[in-house]
Amino acid sequence: MKLIYNIRHYFEKHGFDVSSRFADRLGMKTKNVRLFFIYVSFATFGVWFAVYLTLAFWLKLKDLIYTKRTSVFDL
C-alpha cells in the first residue's frame, strides 16, 4: 500500500508542477492555467460528440434515401 501511495504522491507533485511552471513562464496565475486546461478538455469532448451525432444523422439519412429494393414491385 505504501508503494501505491508513493507513486500517487509523485504523480500529483509533478503533475501540478507542470501547470505552475507554465503559469510562471507566462506570468499568469496557476489557477487560471488549470481552469483553461479543464475548459479546453470539456470543449474538445463536446466537439467530438457533435461530430458523432452528425455522422449518425448522415448514416440514418443515407439509409432512408438509398434503400435496397429486391424487385421492381417494391416501389
CHARMM internal coordinates of N, CA and C (Angstrom, degrees):
IC EDIT
DIST 1 N 1 CA 1.4459
DIST 1 CA 1 C 1.5328
ANGL 1 N 1 CA 1 C 110.83
DIST 1 C 2 N 1.3066
ANGL 1 CA 1 C 2 N 115.81
DIHE 1 N 1 CA 1 C 2 N -34.02
DIST 2 N 2 CA 1.4625
ANGL 1 C 2 N 2 CA 120.94
DIHE 1 CA 1 C 2 N 2 CA 179.48
DIST 2 CA 2 C 1.5297
ANGL 2 N 2 CA 2 C 110.74
DIHE 1 C 2 N 2 CA 2 C -64.38
DIST 2 C 3 N 1.3269
ANGL 2 CA 2 C 3 N 116.92
DIHE 2 N 2 CA 2 C 3 N -36.02
DIST 3 N 3 CA 1.4620
ANGL 2 C 3 N 3 CA 120.89
DIHE 2 CA 2 C 3 N 3 CA 179.47
DIST 3 CA 3 C 1.5252
ANGL 3 N 3 CA 3 C 110.88
DIHE 2 C 3 N 3 CA 3 C -64.56
DIST 3 C 4 N 1.3234
ANGL 3 CA 3 C 4 N 117.05
DIHE 3 N 3 CA 3 C 4 N -43.42
DIST 4 N 4 CA 1.4639
ANGL 3 C 4 N 4 CA 121.02
DIHE 3 CA 3 C 4 N 4 CA 178.83
DIST 4 CA 4 C 1.5243
ANGL 4 N 4 CA 4 C 110.29
DIHE 3 C 4 N 4 CA 4 C -63.67
DIST 4 C 5 N 1.3329
ANGL 4 CA 4 C 5 N 117.13
DIHE 4 N 4 CA 4 C 5 N -41.05
DIST 5 N 5 CA 1.4720
ANGL 4 C 5 N 5 CA 120.69
DIHE 4 CA 4 C 5 N 5 CA 178.41
DIST 5 CA 5 C 1.5287
ANGL 5 N 5 CA 5 C 110.64
DIHE 4 C 5 N 5 CA 5 C -63.25
DIST 5 C 6 N 1.3221
ANGL 5 CA 5 C 6 N 117.13
DIHE 5 N 5 CA 5 C 6 N -41.05
DIST 6 N 6 CA 1.4757
ANGL 5 C 6 N 6 CA 120.32
DIHE 5 CA 5 C 6 N 6 CA 179.48
DIST 6 CA 6 C 1.5227
ANGL 6 N 6 CA 6 C 111.60
DIHE 5 C 6 N 6 CA 6 C -65.87
DIST 6 C 7 N 1.3281
ANGL 6 CA 6 C 7 N 117.17
DIHE 6 N 6 CA 6 C 7 N -40.56
DIST 7 N 7 CA 1.4661
ANGL 6 C 7 N 7 CA 120.52
DIHE 6 CA 6 C 7 N 7 CA 178.68
DIST 7 CA 7 C 1.5203
ANGL 7 N 7 CA 7 C 110.14
DIHE 6 C 7 N 7 CA 7 C -65.15
DIST 7 C 8 N 1.3247
ANGL 7 CA 7 C 8 N 116.81
DIHE 7 N 7 CA 7 C 8 N -44.11
DIST 8 N 8 CA 1.4664
ANGL 7 C 8 N 8 CA 120.61
DIHE 7 CA 7 C 8 N 8 CA 179.08
DIST 8 CA 8 C 1.5227
ANGL 8 N 8 CA 8 C 111.17
DIHE 7 C 8 N 8 CA 8 C -62.90
DIST 8 C 9 N 1.3172
ANGL 8 CA 8 C 9 N 116.80
DIHE 8 N 8 CA 8 C 9 N -43.62
DIST 9 N 9 CA 1.4646
ANGL 8 C 9 N 9 CA 120.98
DIHE 8 CA 8 C 9 N 9 CA 179.10
DIST 9 CA 9 C 1.5255
ANGL 9 N 9 CA 9 C 111.03
DIHE 8 C 9 N 9 CA 9 C -62.05
DIST 9 C 10 N 1.3340
ANGL 9 CA 9 C 10 N 117.43
DIHE 9 N 9 CA 9 C 10 N -40.93
DIST 10 N 10 CA 1.4587
ANGL 9 C 10 N 10 CA 121.52
DIHE 9 CA 9 C 10 N 10 CA 179.20
DIST 10 CA 10 C 1.5301
ANGL 10 N 10 CA 10 C 111.28
DIHE 9 C 10 N 10 CA 10 C -61.58
DIST 10 C 11 N 1.3526
ANGL 10 CA 10 C 11 N 116.77
DIHE 10 N 10 CA 10 C 11 N -48.04
DIST 11 N 11 CA 1.4543
ANGL 10 C 11 N 11 CA 119.84
DIHE 10 CA 10 C 11 N 11 CA -178.51
DIST 11 CA 11 C 1.5216
ANGL 11 N 11 CA 11 C 112.09
DIHE 10 C 11 N 11 CA 11 C -68.72
DIST 11 C 12 N 1.3197
ANGL 11 CA 11 C 12 N 118.06
DIHE 11 N 11 CA 11 C 12 N -35.77
DIST 12 N 12 CA 1.4648
ANGL 11 C 12 N 12 CA 119.72
DIHE 11 CA 11 C 12 N 12 CA 176.97
DIST 12 CA 12 C 1.5182
ANGL 12 N 12 CA 12 C 111.04
DIHE 11 C 12 N 12 CA 12 C -66.42
DIST 12 C 13 N 1.3135
ANGL 12 CA 12 C 13 N 116.82
DIHE 12 N 12 CA 12 C 13 N -41.48
DIST 13 N 13 CA 1.4704
ANGL 12 C 13 N 13 CA 120.59
DIHE 12 CA 12 C 13 N 13 CA -178.91
DIST 13 CA 13 C 1.5250
ANGL 13 N 13 CA 13 C 110.89
DIHE 12 C 13 N 13 CA 13 C -65.05
DIST 13 C 14 N 1.3144
ANGL 13 CA 13 C 14 N 117.14
DIHE 13 N 13 CA 13 C 14 N -48.14
DIST 14 N 14 CA 1.4582
ANGL 13 C 14 N 14 CA 119.82
DIHE 13 CA 13 C 14 N 14 CA -176.11
DIST 14 CA 14 C 1.5250
ANGL 14 N 14 CA 14 C 112.51
DIHE 13 C 14 N 14 CA 14 C -81.62
DIST 14 C 15 N 1.3084
ANGL 14 CA 14 C 15 N 118.49
DIHE 14 N 14 CA 14 C 15 N -24.29
DIST 15 N 15 CA 1.4588
ANGL 14 C 15 N 15 CA 121.21
DIHE 14 CA 14 C 15 N 15 CA 176.98
DIST 15 CA 15 C 1.5159
ANGL 15 N 15 CA 15 C 111.80
DIHE 14 C 15 N 15 CA 15 C -69.59
DIST 15 C 16 N 1.3212
ANGL 15 CA 15 C 16 N 116.72
DIHE 15 N 15 CA 15 C 16 N -43.63
DIST 16 N 16 CA 1.4569
ANGL 15 C 16 N 16 CA 119.80
DIHE 15 CA 15 C 16 N 16 CA 177.40
DIST 16 CA 16 C 1.5177
ANGL 16 N 16 CA 16 C 111.45
DIHE 15 C 16 N 16 CA 16 C -73.52
DIST 16 C 17 N 1.3026
ANGL 16 CA 16 C 17 N 116.99
DIHE 16 N 16 CA 16 C 17 N -22.71
DIST 17 N 17 CA 1.4580
ANGL 16 C 17 N 17 CA 120.95
DIHE 16 CA 16 C 17 N 17 CA 178.81
DIST 17 CA 17 C 1.5291
ANGL 17 N 17 CA 17 C 110.75
DIHE 16 C 17 N 17 CA 17 C -67.88
DIST 17 C 18 N 1.3120
ANGL 17 CA 17 C 18 N 117.45
DIHE 17 N 17 CA 17 C 18 N -29.20
DIST 18 N 18 CA 1.4672
ANGL 17 C 18 N 18 CA 120.99
DIHE 17 CA 17 C 18 N 18 CA 179.71
DIST 18 CA 18 C 1.5248
ANGL 18 N 18 CA 18 C 110.06
DIHE 17 C 18 N 18 CA 18 C -63.16
DIST 18 C 19 N 1.3302
ANGL 18 CA 18 C 19 N 117.24
DIHE 18 N 18 CA 18 C 19 N -49.54
DIST 19 N 19 CA 1.4615
ANGL 18 C 19 N 19 CA 119.46
DIHE 18 CA 18 C 19 N 19 CA -178.19
DIST 19 CA 19 C 1.5274
ANGL 19 N 19 CA 19 C 111.63
DIHE 18 C 19 N 19 CA 19 C -68.33
DIST 19 C 20 N 1.3223
ANGL 19 CA 19 C 20 N 117.85
DIHE 19 N 19 CA 19 C 20 N -34.61
DIST 20 N 20 CA 1.4667
ANGL 19 C 20 N 20 CA 118.99
DIHE 19 CA 19 C 20 N 20 CA 179.22
DIST 20 CA 20 C 1.5268
ANGL 20 N 20 CA 20 C 111.50
DIHE 19 C 20 N 20 CA 20 C -70.37
DIST 20 C 21 N 1.3213
ANGL 20 CA 20 C 21 N 117.78
DIHE 20 N 20 CA 20 C 21 N -39.06
DIST 21 N 21 CA 1.4694
ANGL 20 C 21 N 21 CA 120.01
DIHE 20 CA 20 C 21 N 21 CA 177.36
DIST 21 CA 21 C 1.5210
ANGL 21 N 21 CA 21 C 110.83
DIHE 20 C 21 N 21 CA 21 C -67.14
DIST 21 C 22 N 1.3339
ANGL 21 CA 21 C 22 N 116.51
DIHE 21 N 21 CA 21 C 22 N -38.61
DIST 22 N 22 CA 1.4604
ANGL 21 C 22 N 22 CA 120.73
DIHE 21 CA 21 C 22 N 22 CA 177.94
DIST 22 CA 22 C 1.5288
ANGL 22 N 22 CA 22 C 110.50
DIHE 21 C 22 N 22 CA 22 C -64.78
DIST 22 C 23 N 1.3251
ANGL 22 CA 22 C 23 N 116.66
DIHE 22 N 22 CA 22 C 23 N -40.20
DIST 23 N 23 CA 1.4626
ANGL 22 C 23 N 23 CA 120.84
DIHE 22 CA 22 C 23 N 23 CA 178.59
DIST 23 CA 23 C 1.5265
ANGL 23 N 23 CA 23 C 111.06
DIHE 22 C 23 N 23 CA 23 C -67.07
DIST 23 C 24 N 1.3124
ANGL 23 CA 23 C 24 N 117.32
DIHE 23 N 23 CA 23 C 24 N -39.98
DIST 24 N 24 CA 1.4642
ANGL 23 C 24 N 24 CA 120.41
DIHE 23 CA 23 C 24 N 24 CA 177.37
DIST 24 CA 24 C 1.5240
ANGL 24 N 24 CA 24 C 111.38
DIHE 23 C 24 N 24 CA 24 C -62.80
DIST 24 C 25 N 1.3050
ANGL 24 CA 24 C 25 N 116.09
DIHE 24 N 24 CA 24 C 25 N -39.19
DIST 25 N 25 CA 1.4645
ANGL 24 C 25 N 25 CA 120.02
DIHE 24 CA 24 C 25 N 25 CA -179.54
DIST 25 CA 25 C 1.5276
ANGL 25 N 25 CA 25 C 111.32
DIHE 24 C 25 N 25 CA 25 C -67.38
DIST 25 C 26 N 1.3521
ANGL 25 CA 25 C 26 N 116.34
DIHE 25 N 25 CA 25 C 26 N -36.72
DIST 26 N 26 CA 1.4655
ANGL 25 C 26 N 26 CA 120.19
DIHE 25 CA 25 C 26 N 26 CA 179.98
DIST 26 CA 26 C 1.5258
ANGL 26 N 26 CA 26 C 112.84
DIHE 25 C 26 N 26 CA 26 C -85.99
DIST 26 C 27 N 1.3140
ANGL 26 CA 26 C 27 N 117.35
DIHE 26 N 26 CA 26 C 27 N -11.48
DIST 27 N 27 CA 1.4551
ANGL 26 C 27 N 27 CA 120.78
DIHE 26 CA 26 C 27 N 27 CA -178.65
DIST 27 CA 27 C 1.5273
ANGL 27 N 27 CA 27 C 112.38
DIHE 26 C 27 N 27 CA 27 C 76.17
DIST 27 C 28 N 1.3141
ANGL 27 CA 27 C 28 N 116.77
DIHE 27 N 27 CA 27 C 28 N 34.71
DIST 28 N 28 CA 1.4623
ANGL 27 C 28 N 28 CA 122.02
DIHE 27 CA 27 C 28 N 28 CA -178.93
DIST 28 CA 28 C 1.5237
ANGL 28 N 28 CA 28 C 109.53
DIHE 27 C 28 N 28 CA 28 C -118.42
DIST 28 C 29 N 1.3451
ANGL 28 CA 28 C 29 N 115.33
DIHE 28 N 28 CA 28 C 29 N 173.90
DIST 29 N 29 CA 1.4556
ANGL 28 C 29 N 29 CA 119.95
DIHE 28 CA 28 C 29 N 29 CA 173.79
DIST 29 CA 29 C 1.5264
ANGL 29 N 29 CA 29 C 109.08
DIHE 28 C 29 N 29 CA 29 C -80.79
DIST 29 C 30 N 1.3311
ANGL 29 CA 29 C 30 N 115.89
DIHE 29 N 29 CA 29 C 30 N 146.40
DIST 30 N 30 CA 1.4576
ANGL 29 C 30 N 30 CA 121.03
DIHE 29 CA 29 C 30 N 30 CA -179.81
DIST 30 CA 30 C 1.5256
ANGL 30 N 30 CA 30 C 110.89
DIHE 29 C 30 N 30 CA 30 C -63.87
DIST 30 C 31 N 1.3193
ANGL 30 CA 30 C 31 N 116.30
DIHE 30 N 30 CA 30 C 31 N -36.08
DIST 31 N 31 CA 1.4695
ANGL 30 C 31 N 31 CA 120.97
DIHE 30 CA 30 C 31 N 31 CA -179.50
DIST 31 CA 31 C 1.5247
ANGL 31 N 31 CA 31 C 110.71
DIHE 30 C 31 N 31 CA 31 C -59.93
DIST 31 C 32 N 1.3263
ANGL 31 CA 31 C 32 N 117.18
DIHE 31 N 31 CA 31 C 32 N -41.35
DIST 32 N 32 CA 1.4674
ANGL 31 C 32 N 32 CA 120.60
DIHE 31 CA 31 C 32 N 32 CA -179.31
DIST 32 CA 32 C 1.5285
ANGL 32 N 32 CA 32 C 112.05
DIHE 31 C 32 N 32 CA 32 C -67.16
DIST 32 C 33 N 1.3171
ANGL 32 CA 32 C 33 N 117.40
DIHE 32 N 32 CA 32 C 33 N -37.04
DIST 33 N 33 CA 1.4640
ANGL 32 C 33 N 33 CA 121.01
DIHE 32 CA 32 C 33 N 33 CA 178.81
DIST 33 CA 33 C 1.5223
ANGL 33 N 33 CA 33 C 109.87
DIHE 32 C 33 N 33 CA 33 C -66.97
DIST 33 C 34 N 1.3316
ANGL 33 CA 33 C 34 N 117.15
DIHE 33 N 33 CA 33 C 34 N -43.26
DIST 34 N 34 CA 1.4671
ANGL 33 C 34 N 34 CA 120.38
DIHE 33 CA 33 C 34 N 34 CA 178.94
DIST 34 CA 34 C 1.5214
ANGL 34 N 34 CA 34 C 111.01
DIHE 33 C 34 N 34 CA 34 C -63.94
DIST 34 C 35 N 1.3306
ANGL 34 CA 34 C 35 N 117.38
DIHE 34 N 34 CA 34 C 35 N -42.33
DIST 35 N 35 CA 1.4658
ANGL 34 C 35 N 35 CA 120.22
DIHE 34 CA 34 C 35 N 35 CA 177.97
DIST 35 CA 35 C 1.5253
ANGL 35 N 35 CA 35 C 111.40
DIHE 34 C 35 N 35 CA 35 C -63.63
DIST 35 C 36 N 1.3247
ANGL 35 CA 35 C 36 N 117.00
DIHE 35 N 35 CA 35 C 36 N -38.13
DIST 36 N 36 CA 1.4573
ANGL 35 C 36 N 36 CA 120.56
DIHE 35 CA 35 C 36 N 36 CA 177.58
DIST 36 CA 36 C 1.5293
ANGL 36 N 36 CA 36 C 110.94
DIHE 35 C 36 N 36 CA 36 C -60.28
DIST 36 C 37 N 1.3310
ANGL 36 CA 36 C 37 N 117.46
DIHE 36 N 36 CA 36 C 37 N -46.14
DIST 37 N 37 CA 1.4588
ANGL 36 C 37 N 37 CA 120.28
DIHE 36 CA 36 C 37 N 37 CA 179.57
DIST 37 CA 37 C 1.5278
ANGL 37 N 37 CA 37 C 111.72
DIHE 36 C 37 N 37 CA 37 C -64.92
DIST 37 C 38 N 1.3165
ANGL 37 CA 37 C 38 N 118.23
DIHE 37 N 37 CA 37 C 38 N -35.54
DIST 38 N 38 CA 1.4676
ANGL 37 C 38 N 38 CA 121.52
DIHE 37 CA 37 C 38 N 38 CA 177.08
DIST 38 CA 38 C 1.5237
ANGL 38 N 38 CA 38 C 109.80
DIHE 37 C 38 N 38 CA 38 C -65.62
DIST 38 C 39 N 1.3208
ANGL 38 CA 38 C 39 N 117.30
DIHE 38 N 38 CA 38 C 39 N -46.92
DIST 39 N 39 CA 1.4697
ANGL 38 C 39 N 39 CA 120.77
DIHE 38 CA 38 C 39 N 39 CA -179.58
DIST 39 CA 39 C 1.5259
ANGL 39 N 39 CA 39 C 111.39
DIHE 38 C 39 N 39 CA 39 C -64.09
DIST 39 C 40 N 1.3106
ANGL 39 CA 39 C 40 N 117.38
DIHE 39 N 39 CA 39 C 40 N -40.32
DIST 40 N 40 CA 1.4629
ANGL 39 C 40 N 40 CA 120.75
DIHE 39 CA 39 C 40 N 40 CA 179.89
DIST 40 CA 40 C 1.5293
ANGL 40 N 40 CA 40 C 110.65
DIHE 39 C 40 N 40 CA 40 C -65.69
DIST 40 C 41 N 1.3225
ANGL 40 CA 40 C 41 N 117.28
DIHE 40 N 40 CA 40 C 41 N -38.12
DIST 41 N 41 CA 1.4654
ANGL 40 C 41 N 41 CA 118.87
DIHE 40 CA 40 C 41 N 41 CA 179.12
DIST 41 CA 41 C 1.5271
ANGL 41 N 41 CA 41 C 111.00
DIHE 40 C 41 N 41 CA 41 C -66.41
DIST 41 C 42 N 1.3358
ANGL 41 CA 41 C 42 N 118.54
DIHE 41 N 41 CA 41 C 42 N -38.85
DIST 42 N 42 CA 1.4624
ANGL 41 C 42 N 42 CA 120.23
DIHE 41 CA 41 C 42 N 42 CA 176.42
DIST 42 CA 42 C 1.5226
ANGL 42 N 42 CA 42 C 111.39
DIHE 41 C 42 N 42 CA 42 C -68.86
DIST 42 C 43 N 1.3184
ANGL 42 CA 42 C 43 N 117.36
DIHE 42 N 42 CA 42 C 43 N -36.90
DIST 43 N 43 CA 1.4654
ANGL 42 C 43 N 43 CA 120.41
DIHE 42 CA 42 C 43 N 43 CA -179.83
DIST 43 CA 43 C 1.5235
ANGL 43 N 43 CA 43 C 110.88
DIHE 42 C 43 N 43 CA 43 C -66.67
DIST 43 C 44 N 1.3160
ANGL 43 CA 43 C 44 N 117.73
DIHE 43 N 43 CA 43 C 44 N -41.69
DIST 44 N 44 CA 1.4611
ANGL 43 C 44 N 44 CA 119.40
DIHE 43 CA 43 C 44 N 44 CA 179.79
DIST 44 CA 44 C 1.5214
ANGL 44 N 44 CA 44 C 111.12
DIHE 43 C 44 N 44 CA 44 C -68.39
DIST 44 C 45 N 1.3126
ANGL 44 CA 44 C 45 N 117.90
DIHE 44 N 44 CA 44 C 45 N -33.64
DIST 45 N 45 CA 1.4666
ANGL 44 C 45 N 45 CA 119.76
DIHE 44 CA 44 C 45 N 45 CA 175.42
DIST 45 CA 45 C 1.5211
ANGL 45 N 45 CA 45 C 109.97
DIHE 44 C 45 N 45 CA 45 C -65.44
DIST 45 C 46 N 1.3129
ANGL 45 CA 45 C 46 N 117.35
DIHE 45 N 45 CA 45 C 46 N -40.65
DIST 46 N 46 CA 1.4601
ANGL 45 C 46 N 46 CA 121.21
DIHE 45 CA 45 C 46 N 46 CA 179.71
DIST 46 CA 46 C 1.5114
ANGL 46 N 46 CA 46 C 112.74
DIHE 45 C 46 N 46 CA 46 C -65.17
DIST 46 C 47 N 1.3318
ANGL 46 CA 46 C 47 N 117.31
DIHE 46 N 46 CA 46 C 47 N -35.65
DIST 47 N 47 CA 1.4586
ANGL 46 C 47 N 47 CA 120.86
DIHE 46 CA 46 C 47 N 47 CA 178.97
DIST 47 CA 47 C 1.5227
ANGL 47 N 47 CA 47 C 110.10
DIHE 46 C 47 N 47 CA 47 C -65.25
DIST 47 C 48 N 1.3167
ANGL 47 CA 47 C 48 N 117.88
DIHE 47 N 47 CA 47 C 48 N -44.84
DIST 48 N 48 CA 1.4637
ANGL 47 C 48 N 48 CA 120.53
DIHE 47 CA 47 C 48 N 48 CA -178.66
DIST 48 CA 48 C 1.5231
ANGL 48 N 48 CA 48 C 111.60
DIHE 47 C 48 N 48 CA 48 C -69.69
DIST 48 C 49 N 1.3192
ANGL 48 CA 48 C 49 N 117.76
DIHE 48 N 48 CA 48 C 49 N -30.50
DIST 49 N 49 CA 1.4554
ANGL 48 C 49 N 49 CA 120.32
DIHE 48 CA 48 C 49 N 49 CA 175.62
DIST 49 CA 49 C 1.5271
ANGL 49 N 49 CA 49 C 110.01
DIHE 48 C 49 N 49 CA 49 C -67.49
DIST 49 C 50 N 1.3347
ANGL 49 CA 49 C 50 N 117.79
DIHE 49 N 49 CA 49 C 50 N -38.74
DIST 50 N 50 CA 1.4649
ANGL 49 C 50 N 50 CA 121.41
DIHE 49 CA 49 C 50 N 50 CA 177.01
DIST 50 CA 50 C 1.5321
ANGL 50 N 50 CA 50 C 110.68
DIHE 49 C 50 N 50 CA 50 C -66.28
DIST 50 C 51 N 1.3228
ANGL 50 CA 50 C 51 N 118.11
DIHE 50 N 50 CA 50 C 51 N -38.38
DIST 51 N 51 CA 1.4667
ANGL 50 C 51 N 51 CA 121.20
DIHE 50 CA 50 C 51 N 51 CA 176.59
DIST 51 CA 51 C 1.5280
ANGL 51 N 51 CA 51 C 109.90
DIHE 50 C 51 N 51 CA 51 C -63.77
DIST 51 C 52 N 1.3197
ANGL 51 CA 51 C 52 N 117.22
DIHE 51 N 51 CA 51 C 52 N -41.12
DIST 52 N 52 CA 1.4618
ANGL 51 C 52 N 52 CA 121.51
DIHE 51 CA 51 C 52 N 52 CA 178.07
DIST 52 CA 52 C 1.5293
ANGL 52 N 52 CA 52 C 111.06
DIHE 51 C 52 N 52 CA 52 C -61.32
DIST 52 C 53 N 1.3066
ANGL 52 CA 52 C 53 N 117.65
DIHE 52 N 52 CA 52 C 53 N -45.19
DIST 53 N 53 CA 1.4607
ANGL 52 C 53 N 53 CA 120.78
DIHE 52 CA 52 C 53 N 53 CA 179.48
DIST 53 CA 53 C 1.5264
ANGL 53 N 53 CA 53 C 111.49
DIHE 52 C 53 N 53 CA 53 C -65.56
DIST 53 C 54 N 1.3213
ANGL 53 CA 53 C 54 N 117.50
DIHE 53 N 53 CA 53 C 54 N -38.15
DIST 54 N 54 CA 1.4611
ANGL 53 C 54 N 54 CA 121.09
DIHE 53 CA 53 C 54 N 54 CA 177.86
DIST 54 CA 54 C 1.5308
ANGL 54 N 54 CA 54 C 111.20
DIHE 53 C 54 N 54 CA 54 C -64.03
DIST 54 C 55 N 1.3130
ANGL 54 CA 54 C 55 N 117.15
DIHE 54 N 54 CA 54 C 55 N -44.61
DIST 55 N 55 CA 1.4660
ANGL 54 C 55 N 55 CA 120.34
DIHE 54 CA 54 C 55 N 55 CA 178.58
DIST 55 CA 55 C 1.5279
ANGL 55 N 55 CA 55 C 111.27
DIHE 54 C 55 N 55 CA 55 C -64.66
DIST 55 C 56 N 1.3238
ANGL 55 CA 55 C 56 N 117.30
DIHE 55 N 55 CA 55 C 56 N -38.97
DIST 56 N 56 CA 1.4637
ANGL 55 C 56 N 56 CA 120.11
DIHE 55 CA 55 C 56 N 56 CA 177.52
DIST 56 CA 56 C 1.5222
ANGL 56 N 56 CA 56 C 110.53
DIHE 55 C 56 N 56 CA 56 C -63.70
DIST 56 C 57 N 1.3307
ANGL 56 CA 56 C 57 N 117.27
DIHE 56 N 56 CA 56 C 57 N -39.48
DIST 57 N 57 CA 1.4600
ANGL 56 C 57 N 57 CA 120.89
DIHE 56 CA 56 C 57 N 57 CA 178.14
DIST 57 CA 57 C 1.5268
ANGL 57 N 57 CA 57 C 110.85
DIHE 56 C 57 N 57 CA 57 C -64.67
DIST 57 C 58 N 1.3390
ANGL 57 CA 57 C 58 N 117.64
DIHE 57 N 57 CA 57 C 58 N -42.78
DIST 58 N 58 CA 1.4594
ANGL 57 C 58 N 58 CA 121.04
DIHE 57 CA 57 C 58 N 58 CA 179.21
DIST 58 CA 58 C 1.5237
ANGL 58 N 58 CA 58 C 111.43
DIHE 57 C 58 N 58 CA 58 C -63.21
DIST 58 C 59 N 1.3205
ANGL 58 CA 58 C 59 N 117.13
DIHE 58 N 58 CA 58 C 59 N -41.16
DIST 59 N 59 CA 1.4607
ANGL 58 C 59 N 59 CA 119.63
DIHE 58 CA 58 C 59 N 59 CA 179.13
DIST 59 CA 59 C 1.5249
ANGL 59 N 59 CA 59 C 111.31
DIHE 58 C 59 N 59 CA 59 C -65.01
DIST 59 C 60 N 1.3239
ANGL 59 CA 59 C 60 N 116.59
DIHE 59 N 59 CA 59 C 60 N -40.54
DIST 60 N 60 CA 1.4665
ANGL 59 C 60 N 60 CA 119.66
DIHE 59 CA 59 C 60 N 60 CA 177.53
DIST 60 CA 60 C 1.5226
ANGL 60 N 60 CA 60 C 110.40
DIHE 59 C 60 N 60 CA 60 C -64.60
DIST 60 C 61 N 1.3269
ANGL 60 CA 60 C 61 N 117.27
DIHE 60 N 60 CA 60 C 61 N -41.72
DIST 61 N 61 CA 1.4592
ANGL 60 C 61 N 61 CA 121.71
DIHE 60 CA 60 C 61 N 61 CA 178.51
DIST 61 CA 61 C 1.5287
ANGL 61 N 61 CA 61 C 111.02
DIHE 60 C 61 N 61 CA 61 C -64.15
DIST 61 C 62 N 1.3221
ANGL 61 CA 61 C 62 N 117.01
DIHE 61 N 61 CA 61 C 62 N -40.40
DIST 62 N 62 CA 1.4621
ANGL 61 C 62 N 62 CA 121.52
DIHE 61 CA 61 C 62 N 62 CA 177.89
DIST 62 CA 62 C 1.5273
ANGL 62 N 62 CA 62 C 110.16
DIHE 61 C 62 N 62 CA 62 C -61.95
DIST 62 C 63 N 1.3248
ANGL 62 CA 62 C 63 N 117.09
DIHE 62 N 62 CA 62 C 63 N -41.82
DIST 63 N 63 CA 1.4576
ANGL 62 C 63 N 63 CA 120.18
DIHE 62 CA 62 C 63 N 63 CA 179.38
DIST 63 CA 63 C 1.5255
ANGL 63 N 63 CA 63 C 111.76
DIHE 62 C 63 N 63 CA 63 C -65.65
DIST 63 C 64 N 1.3193
ANGL 63 CA 63 C 64 N 117.33
DIHE 63 N 63 CA 63 C 64 N -32.18
DIST 64 N 64 CA 1.4631
ANGL 63 C 64 N 64 CA 119.75
DIHE 63 CA 63 C 64 N 64 CA 179.14
DIST 64 CA 64 C 1.5275
ANGL 64 N 64 CA 64 C 112.22
DIHE 63 C 64 N 64 CA 64 C -74.31
DIST 64 C 65 N 1.3152
ANGL 64 CA 64 C 65 N 117.49
DIHE 64 N 64 CA 64 C 65 N -32.60
DIST 65 N 65 CA 1.4653
ANGL 64 C 65 N 65 CA 121.48
DIHE 64 CA 64 C 65 N 65 CA -176.55
DIST 65 CA 65 C 1.5208
ANGL 65 N 65 CA 65 C 111.13
DIHE 64 C 65 N 65 CA 65 C -85.29
DIST 65 C 66 N 1.3132
ANGL 65 CA 65 C 66 N 116.81
DIHE 65 N 65 CA 65 C 66 N -50.38
DIST 66 N 66 CA 1.4598
ANGL 65 C 66 N 66 CA 120.98
DIHE 65 CA 65 C 66 N 66 CA -176.24
DIST 66 CA 66 C 1.5267
ANGL 66 N 66 CA 66 C 109.96
DIHE 65 C 66 N 66 CA 66 C -99.21
DIST 66 C 67 N 1.3002
ANGL 66 CA 66 C 67 N 116.98
DIHE 66 N 66 CA 66 C 67 N 82.84
DIST 67 N 67 CA 1.4571
ANGL 66 C 67 N 67 CA 120.18
DIHE 66 CA 66 C 67 N 67 CA 175.84
DIST 67 CA 67 C 1.5139
ANGL 67 N 67 CA 67 C 109.03
DIHE 66 C 67 N 67 CA 67 C -96.34
DIST 67 C 68 N 1.2891
ANGL 67 CA 67 C 68 N 116.52
DIHE 67 N 67 CA 67 C 68 N 138.71
DIST 68 N 68 CA 1.4614
ANGL 67 C 68 N 68 CA 121.50
DIHE 67 CA 67 C 68 N 68 CA -179.36
DIST 68 CA 68 C 1.5356
ANGL 68 N 68 CA 68 C 108.09
DIHE 67 C 68 N 68 CA 68 C -82.05
DIST 68 C 69 N 1.2925
ANGL 68 CA 68 C 69 N 115.80
DIHE 68 N 68 CA 68 C 69 N 119.74
DIST 69 N 69 CA 1.4622
ANGL 68 C 69 N 69 CA 120.85
DIHE 68 CA 68 C 69 N 69 CA 179.29
DIST 69 CA 69 C 1.5238
ANGL 69 N 69 CA 69 C 108.85
DIHE 68 C 69 N 69 CA 69 C -100.14
DIST 69 C 70 N 1.3082
ANGL 69 CA 69 C 70 N 116.05
DIHE 69 N 69 CA 69 C 70 N 133.98
DIST 70 N 70 CA 1.4681
ANGL 69 C 70 N 70 CA 119.81
DIHE 69 CA 69 C 70 N 70 CA -177.13
DIST 70 CA 70 C 1.5242
ANGL 70 N 70 CA 70 C 112.49
DIHE 69 C 70 N 70 CA 70 C -83.38
DIST 70 C 71 N 1.3239
ANGL 70 CA 70 C 71 N 117.14
DIHE 70 N 70 CA 70 C 71 N -27.79
DIST 71 N 71 CA 1.4691
ANGL 70 C 71 N 71 CA 118.44
DIHE 70 CA 70 C 71 N 71 CA 179.33
DIST 71 CA 71 C 1.5145
ANGL 71 N 71 CA 71 C 110.12
DIHE 70 C 71 N 71 CA 71 C -146.22
DIST 71 C 72 N 1.2990
ANGL 71 CA 71 C 72 N 116.21
DIHE 71 N 71 CA 71 C 72 N 175.11
DIST 72 N 72 CA 1.4547
ANGL 71 C 72 N 72 CA 122.68
DIHE 71 CA 71 C 72 N 72 CA -179.36
DIST 72 CA 72 C 1.5302
ANGL 72 N 72 CA 72 C 111.12
DIHE 71 C 72 N 72 CA 72 C -69.49
DIST 72 C 73 N 1.3171
ANGL 72 CA 72 C 73 N 116.81
DIHE 72 N 72 CA 72 C 73 N -28.13
DIST 73 N 73 CA 1.4581
ANGL 72 C 73 N 73 CA 121.45
DIHE 72 CA 72 C 73 N 73 CA -174.98
DIST 73 CA 73 C 1.5351
ANGL 73 N 73 CA 73 C 113.73
DIHE 72 C 73 N 73 CA 73 C -81.65
DIST 73 C 74 N 1.3520
ANGL 73 CA 73 C 74 N 118.63
DIHE 73 N 73 CA 73 C 74 N 1.97
DIST 74 N 74 CA 1.4678
ANGL 73 C 74 N 74 CA 122.28
DIHE 73 CA 73 C 74 N 74 CA 179.32
DIST 74 CA 74 C 1.5262
ANGL 74 N 74 CA 74 C 112.24
DIHE 73 C 74 N 74 CA 74 C -84.41
DIST 74 C 75 N 1.2991
ANGL 74 CA 74 C 75 N 119.29
DIHE 74 N 74 CA 74 C 75 N 0.74
DIST 75 N 75 CA 1.4492
ANGL 74 C 75 N 75 CA 121.90
DIHE 74 CA 74 C 75 N 75 CA 179.69
DIST 75 CA 75 C 1.4864
ANGL 75 N 75 CA 75 C 109.27
DIHE 74 C 75 N 75 CA 75 C -66.89
END
COOR INIT
IC SEED 1 N 1 CA 1 C
IC BUILD
